Amino acid sequence: MLQLDIVDTGKLFLWAMEDVWTLTQIMGSGRASFHRERERILLFDSQQHRNNPCLKKNVEHIYIMGGGIRSKNPKGCCPDNASSSCQPQQCGDHGNLFTDYTSNPYAEFNIFMDPFAAYQVIHSGIPITIVPLDATNTIPVNKFFFETFEKNQHTYEAQYCFKSMKMVRDTWFNDQFYKSYFIWDSFMAGVAASILRKRYNHQGENEFAEMEYMNVTVVTSNKPYGISDGSNPFFDDSKAPRFNLERNGVHSGHVQTRLGDPFCIVKNGRGRCQDGYTKEVDKPGGVPVLVAVKAKPNQNGSSLLDREFFVSFLHVLNQAEHTGRFNFTTQFPYYREVFYKPDLRGKNFGKNLVFDMDMSAGDFLALFYLLKLPVEDINLKAILVSPTGWANAATIDSVYDLLHMMGRDDIPVGLGDGFAMNQSDTVFSGVGDCRYIKVIPQDTQEKILQNLELREILIILNSDNL
């Protein structure tokens, strides 16, 4: 039987909207309802469990990147030398909804996409590890790392990754790139890979992040509980609560219906909605979760690179092993229909892994990082591509190009059929209403996953804040 790990970067929920949906497909539970209302078929709801009694025992561990537990948002703070007219924005918030912090300062983008699905996964009884904003906020892309990266581009893939990061820097929405852009996705891939290399690693020991157990839940509705104001599809217009939920329980309050929900906005104050907040609570309201709390410093105190993961990232991308065959940005005039597949005979494979990504720059960096790791440590079996409110899947052909460049045409790519938030933000039009066309639908998530023989699933879910 094949042991499989899933690394999900770039959207996380979608984590709940999408990655939980992806897992239901992986576990053979069919297609999920996929729309903004929180009426989706969820991974661990009672119906799924009845239909798939072996579902939970097939999942050994779930790794999530998303949420903010004790985090304090470093964005939107007034500089030390600022005048009295400077008004802090997200500064100190647990969350990072820069398009909606005035109504919900607690949620992180990915968990916010579907808090109830996140709650179901966190409370499923399966061991959970989270890499939240608490940790990613401690590894910003600073000027020293950027300049060191610029001087160390010795492989095609390193050149590709640096150009991607430079495009992000050059188009960043303010002059605070080095303070407000973090290495979310690649850091997640590094922490996950480091944990997965070690067998029986129940404490999550790894090279790159400090870990701590916390008692955590996910807020799915807002007090007062038991109200009926038309916002909550689990209770409103139903004779009985859906999923056997308690009539006056934690899921029965007002559900944030959109960005800028009037219920959530407090005049001259912080927003009061907490939908999607990964909250540290006392038992029995929460469950013990292993949490990455901080990026580890570079063991070499004299280095300009202040984080241990920065050293690994540049080393892995620039090593000669598993390097790209060509620079695909200049390859088109010489294109030939050739199928590249590495000779892996005699290899002792490490952890089998499925990588779930969107199409943002950070996810491409993470994908290159995983492709460069020895197959004896991490064996990448398949890639799933899905859209978010920040990046869509219409450019899925770039993934095929990248795999061709790296000589890995043997890795199948599945195109998800989820949508973004299905709503437009009147303040920030780039959010929502994102739909896409299956440009090159060589395969689907369902078909790919049906071809994988599964015994154990380790889910690694990650956020992307572009």
C-alpha positions, 0 to 999 in steps of 0.5 A: 500500500502507498503512504501518501502525504499532501502538502497544500500551499497557496490557498489553504482553505481554500483549506476548508473551501477547497482542501477539505473538499480535495481530501473528501475526493482523495478519500473517495467520498465524491464531489463536494458542494462548492460555494460561498454559503457554509452549506458545503459537504464537509470532510468530517460531517456525520453524513460523510462519516456514515458513508465512509466509516474508515475515513478518519482512520486513514488520516494519520496527521493533518498539517495546516498552514493558516490562522493566527493564534497569538500573532500580532500583525506587523503590517499597518503600524506607524513608524517610530518617527511618524507624526501624530496624524498617522493612524495605525491600521492592522497593527497588532491584529491577530488576523491579516484581512487587509481588505476587511480588518475594520470588520474582522481583525481576527481572521487569517485569509485562508481559515476565513474562507470557510471557518466551519470546515476548518472547525470540523477538521480541527475537532476531528480527533486527528492529530493536527500541526499548524504553521500559522501567522505566529511563525510566518510573521517572524520570517519576513523577506528582508533586504539582506536575504533579497540581496543575497538571493540576487547574488546566488542564482546558479541554477535555472530554477534559482533564477526563476524564483528570484525573478518571481520574487523581484516581480512581487517586490517591484509591484508591491502595493507600498514601500514596505515590502521588506516589512510586510512580505513574508516567505509563507509558502516556502517556509511551510514547505521547509518546515513540513519536509523537515518534520516528515524526514524524521520517523515517529516525530510526534513533537514536530522536531524540525530545523526551521521552526520552534513548536509548542502545543496549544489548545485551539478552536476555530470561531464560526459565528459571533455572539449572541448565540441562538439568534436568527437574522438570516445570516446562518444557513445552518439554522435559518429557514430550517426546522432543525439545525443542520449537521445536528448542531446545538440550537444555542451553541457556538455555531448558532450566532451571526455568520459574517456574510461578506466583506464589510458586513454591517453587523461586524463594523463598530463605529470608531472601534475595531471590528467585532466579527471573529469568523475564522479566528483560530482561538486559543481556549481552555478545554473542553472548547478546544483541542490540543494542536502542535503549533509553529510559534517562531522561525528559528534564527540562523545558527551562524550568528555572523551570517547576513541571513538571520533565519535558518530556513533562508540558508536551506532555501538558497542551498536547495535551489542552487544545488546541482542535483535535480537541477532544471534542464533549461530556462523555459522562458527562453526555450520556446523557439526550440520546443520539441515534444519530449517526455522527460522522466527521471531514472529512479530505479534503485532509489529508496523513496521517502515520503510520498507527497501530493502538492496542492497549490494555487498560481501565486509566486510564493507557491511556485517557489515552494514547488521548486523547493520540493522538486529539488529535495532528494526523492529519498526524503520527499517523493512528489507524486502529484500536483493539484492546482486550485484558484483563490481570490488572489490567483486563478488557475487559468495559468495552469499551463505554467505548471506543466512548463515548470515540470518539463523544465525540471525533467518531471513530466511524469508528475500528473497535474490535476485542475480543481474546479473551485471558485474564489469567494464568489463576491466582489468587494466594493472597496478592493475589486481584486477580491472575489468574482474570480472564475477561470477556464480549464485551459489545459485540462489534461487531468482532474484532481478526481482522476489523479487521486483515484489512481493513487493507492492510499493507506495514510494521508498526512495533510499539509495546508498552507496560506497565501496572502498575495 
